[in-house]
Amino acid sequence: MGTNEGHRRVVVVGAGAGGTLVATHLVTALSSRFSVELVDPAPTTGRGQAYSTTDERHLLNVPASGMSAFPRDPEHFLRWLRTHHDPGFQPHDFAPRAVFGRYVEGLLATASEFPGNARLLRRHADVVDVAGSGTGFVVELSDGERLEARAVVLATGSRPGTGWAPAELAADPRLVADPWTQGIPEVGDVLLLGAGLTMVDLAISADRPGRTLHVVSRTDAVPEPHVLPTTPPVPPPPGVTRTEGLDALRATLGDHVAQTVTATGDWRAAIDGLRPVTAQLWRGLSEADKRRFLAEDARRWDVHRHRMAPVTARRLGAVAESGRLVRHRGTIAGVRAGDDALHVTLDDGTELAVAAVVNCTGPVGSIADPLLTRLARTGLVRPGPAGLGIDTADDGRVLGTLPVTRPFLAVGSLRRGNLWESTAMPEIREQAYDVARSVTRALHGESRRRPVDPYGLTLSTDRRAARRYNAALGRLLRLQDGAEEGLRQAVEADPGFVQAHAALALLGHEWGTNTHWRASLRAAHRAAAERHLDDRESSFLDAVTTRLRSDEPTGAAALLRHVRLFPRDALAVSVAVPTVAFGGLTSGAQTAELVESLGRSYGDDWWYAGQLAFVRQDQERWAEAEDLASYALSVEPASGHAVHARAHVFYETGQHSAGLAWLDEWIRTRGPEANHRSHFSWHAALHELMQDDVEAVRRRYARELAPPAVSGSRVVVDSGALLWRGRVTGAWTDDLPVADVRDAAPEEWLVAPTTPFAAMHAAVLLAGTRDAAGLAGLAAHASASEDRVLRDVVTPLCHGLAQVVDERWDAAAATLTGVVRSMEPIGGSRAQREVVEDTLVHALAMAGRTTEAANLLDVRLSRRSSALDARRRAALAVAPVRR
């Protein structure tokens, strides 16, 4: 390429919403040394076909809350609406399409006003050819100008086609081939060919007294309406992306929709929940099945997936109820042009006389655009799967004869063959951002793609360090040992690997397994000063820094905000969600809300299925939890989250023999690699305890739960809690080795635990060693805390346990009754918190309040069988009652 100017120029072909968003990101990301040229003959910018209407009755088919142009700022469009359109606009309202066009246009205008940003040039011309030249391109325009460019982005979209039109109609000016650039006659009946969203808008605009609108379509299926308030999306069925063949997929999705309707009353929740896996489902089909889907299923998918705003549905319904809209199932068989009308014959013999035939069939999927046709002849592009659009890689690179290092990319409907869903704003905004980022890196000298983690997130490092990081992340997600060691290996391979340093700092801080997290955080910041990070890596470092350098609420809020912005950051999610590792920044309903919200990002991913399984068991939705856990384990047998969830299902449903047998086998085969393996042993021991097999509990404790086999915080949570439960249930009262556990426990856990969950278990262990002074000190620590749960729940728990130690049974029963009612915010599982209820039953029995103790056990036995609880209940029946 002959000039430096060409090396600093990016050409974006197409000034619709997709191209304009790409240009906006490029103008913002590049300095004034660069230029961005947006080329499109249209007189407007940011509108394209979708938003070029001027009729305010044409509404978006997605609520305002889902139409932000920026992936990391979901409320941006809503704020803009309230400033520039209507101060009272609500998230669930549907904005006019024309207003959204002004919004997108304004974004680019605002970005181009900053003098430090790249220069923007808007060219009103067609691109007639693109050719490779040196390390860049030559772009030929319809006005004869030739532009040298370093990168080219295709955002032309797909234009309406008229291949369906008979020759006589195709030659007649009364065919409105593109209704967004051609007018519809004011007088006379009109035939609208196609029954999609384009028809809906045009029918509302063209309706007037004395006119009949004839809608002709092959299926006579019109878009379904949205319903407000919306039902939250229901996650896809486990394993749906591994379904083989279109017929099996139809059956699976049919069952999923039916089950969703039964559970929620709304099929929309099932369709919306499929969004994160739609591209995977499409890619999983064979070429033949893709074409079958297009012929047999695509229309039904479209009318359910791409819905009308409620007010739009009411307007269309009013036109139909007036008798001015008549729907015909079929297609055009012939046309005779008369002087005063077009005489149209449908394939069922119906004859219509109309002033115009309006093309509402939507964009053509195949390569029909003159530019794409030319590029296909030269090999720069090739047809996409099933003949839709052009073939592209996952990151939007156009696949053809050019080398992959050449920045030639595409956004929008051109990628439909690879993605199927590639026209709605949630997809377009992600593509626009990612493509702009790829171009920016290419212009800054990066010739190779950066490696990614298992969920597609960029890692700013070399491939060797990335492999070590991903191996460590895999171990973390499976709850296996070695995650921190793997991260250390990653930073040894690349000392400038910011993400790995920050991850080491976060895990060290949360798990308390090392004292070097401060050094890791400092190393992350030193490396960040020397390396260009993407926004996810920068956000992660900022969130980790806030988490580690501020108070608990501020740090938790920072990490949760990062998860909301980057929900596929599985490492951050692992810290945010309570797990076997007893961390987590949420509990109870908060945890459920967080995990359920991630479904739109993870789909039927095995790791996410394990997380969701644990939430479902906590909600007592045992069958769903079992299905999810079984699916996760079928994909990844070492999935610790799925094992944990399944262990709870067995326990809470009273399947102690089956649960014990299954757990023992998993512990034998997978347990040696498991992180926090003692917790799985605790679950097995709990089954043995519920079967009243005390000798089995003793053997397992000695073999798998006694120090030094278990150390650190786990010795408090698993070993100490099991021993205390054995004591208060009367199952294990002699030779209780609780002193050994106390000696092995981290002192800070017993003196100043940082979470209510840790404090609960510390209090139980202190009670086990009859340490009234330690309980008093822990109560003082909790009561002085800024954490409401520590103050309001843990403090009285310590007092109640101290009363047990002092054998003040009535006082203990009164105190612990209040604690049991308020324990859920402590976190952990019901099975873990149950140790306090067992203590309450013991205190009531010792106080002679056997009826109250029996009532508690009756409630538990009605929920779950237990030989131990049955024995305790029988003993209470013959015990003396205090009068």
Buried (B, 14 or more C-beta within 10 A) or exposed (E): BEEEBBBBBBBBBBBBBBBBBBBBBBBBBBEEEBBBBBBBEBEBBBBBBBBBBEEEBBBBBBBBBBBBBBBBEBEBBBEBBBEEBEEEBEEBBBBBBBBBBBBBBBBBBEBBEEEEBBBBEBBBBBBBBBEBBEBBBBBBBBEEEEBBBBBBBBBBBBBBBBEEBBEEBEEBEBBBBEBBEEEBBEEBBBBBBBBBBBBBBBBBBBBEEEBBBBBBBEEEBBBBBBEEEBBBBBBBBBBBBEBEEBEEBBEBBEEBBEEBBEEBEBBBBBBBBBBBBBBBBBBBBEEEBBBBBBEEBBBEBBBBBBBBBBBBBEBBEEBBEEEBBBBBBBEBEEBBBEEEBBBBBBBEEBEBBBBBBBBBBBBBBBBBBEBBEBBBEEEBBBBBBBBBBBBBBBBBBBBBEBEBEBBBBBBBBBBBBBBBBBBBBBBBBEBBBBBBBBBBBBBEEBEEBBBBBEBEBBBBBBEEBBBBBBBBBBBBBBBBBBBBEBBBBBBEBBEBBBBBBBBBBBBBBBBBBBEBBEBBBEBBBBBBEEBEBBBBBBBBBBBBBBBBEEEBEEBBBBBBBBBBBBBBBBBBBBBBBBBBBBBBBBBBEBBBEBBBBBBBBBBBBBBBBBBBBBBBBBBEBBEBBBBBBBBBBBBBEBBBBBBBBBBBBBBBBBBBEEBBBBBBEBBEEBBEBBBBBBBBBBBBBBBBBBBBBBEBBBEBBEEBBBBEBBEBBBBBBBBBBBBBBBBBBBBBEEEBBBEBBBEBBBEEBBEBBBBBBBBBBBBBBBBBBEBBEBBBBBBEBBBEBEBEBBBBBBBBBBBBBBBBBEEBBBBBBBBBBBBBEEBBBBBBBBBBBBBBBBBBBBBBBBBBBBEBBBBBBEEBBEEBBBEBBBBBBEBBEEEEEEE
